[in-house]
């Protein structure tokens, strides 16, 4: 059985988040060890490897083009799936046009992962931003700059009265 639920927004806060990982054709990086989407240049969330820049240094970045201006509420990161390599801290920059960039939360350094594997760390921004491009810039890491990532999109701007329409599907157990 599926039903709909209206949730009131509190002070413009997002009450429904969706994780979005653009296709590799919409991703770019400061440097890569392989062509994006292959080998150690697979930086999408839950990919089998991760993004490894060709230069292991602070300031390396992974960029996602969302394809349109969307409501971005944060990012999600993972370390390398099969090794203990991960980004420990990072900054996030966003852009409307892919040319002019703004620091999220005044250049805040976000805490990233604390290990490799499939553990996900989500970081919400202090305010939702309307942007097309999101760039995660590595600051510190363990062993190698290695990361998998996605964005958190706010998808609750459906009503004229500030309500959010969410569809809930409840599975009923057979009787």
C-alpha positions, 0 to 999 in steps of 0.5 A: 500500500502506498500513501502520501504524507505532507510534512511542514517545512520548519524555517526553510529546512529540508525535510526530505533528502535524496542522495544523488551521484551524477554519471561519470560523464558529468564528473571531473577532477583536478587530476586522475590516475585513470580516465574518469569512470575506470580503474582508480578514477571511479569516484561515485558513491558505492563504486567498486574503487574510488577516485585517486588523483595522480597527485597525492596532495591537499587541494585535489578535487572531485567535481559533480555536474548536477545537470541543472540548478538544484537545491543542494543540502550537503554531501556524502563521502566514502573511502576506498572500498577494499583498502584503508585509504580515505579523505579525512577532511575537505572543503566544498565549493559550489558554482552556478556556471562551473567557472565562478566558485563559492565556498560552502559555509564560509570555507568550513572544513568538514570532517570526512571518513575515518576508515575505508570500506563502505561506511558513509559520512554525510555532512549537511550545509548550514543552508541549502544552496541553489547550484549546478556544480559541487566540488569536494576539495581534499584537505587531509587524508589517510595514506592516499587521497581516495574518495567516493562521493555524492550530493544530498539534494533537498526535494521538498519544494512541491507545495505553495504553502510550504508543505512537502509531499513525500510518498511512503510505501508501506509493505503489509505482511501477508495474513 
